[in-house]
Amino acid sequence: MKIDKKAIECEKARQGLNNTQLSEKAGLPLGTLQNVLNRRKCLPVTAGKIAKALNVDVTELLED
């Protein structure tokens, strides 16, 4: 899945989270989260975990 890095960064800022905090909340290794943000691609299950941790619908994190 192609994710929108800007959407994740904006939601992280709104909630006052850094990458380490988000990775812990999502139950993902920090390296995995950083790969997702840098490459803007991930598996659907990973996108779901990030969306759940941010309390948003996964469709809000997808690139148009």
C-alpha positions in Angstrom: 0.0 0.0 0.0 1.2 3.5 -0.7 0.9 5.7 2.3 0.8 9.5 2.6 3.8 10.5 4.8 2.4 14.0 5.3 -0.9 12.6 6.7 1.0 10.5 9.2 3.3 13.3 10.2 0.4 15.7 10.6 -1.4 13.3 12.8 1.7 12.6 14.9 2.1 16.4 15.4 -1.5 16.8 16.3 -1.2 14.1 19.0 2.3 15.2 20.1 3.9 11.9 19.2 7.4 11.1 18.0 8.4 8.1 15.9 9.4 6.1 19.0 6.1 6.7 20.7 4.1 5.9 17.6 6.0 2.7 17.0 5.4 1.5 20.6 1.7 2.4 20.3 1.4 0.6 17.0 3.4 -2.4 18.3 5.9 -2.1 15.5 9.7 -2.0 15.6 11.0 1.6 15.2 12.9 0.5 12.1 9.7 -0.7 10.4 8.0 2.6 11.1 10.9 4.5 9.7 11.0 2.3 6.6 7.3 3.0 6.0 7.8 6.7 6.4 10.9 6.8 4.1 9.7 4.4 1.4 6.0 5.3 1.7 5.0 1.7 1.1 3.9 -1.0 3.5 1.7 -4.1 3.9 -2.0 -3.5 4.7 -1.6 -5.0 8.2 1.2 -2.4 8.9 -1.0 0.4 7.7 -3.8 -0.8 9.9 -1.6 -0.9 13.0 -0.4 2.6 12.4 -4.0 3.9 11.7 -5.2 2.2 14.9 -2.4 3.7 17.0 -3.3 7.1 15.6 -7.1 6.6 16.1 -7.8 7.3 12.4 -9.3 5.4 9.6 -6.7 3.7 7.4 -8.1 5.4 4.3 -6.9 8.7 5.7 -3.3 7.5 5.6 -3.4 6.3 2.0 -1.9 8.3 -0.9 -4.5 9.5 -3.4 
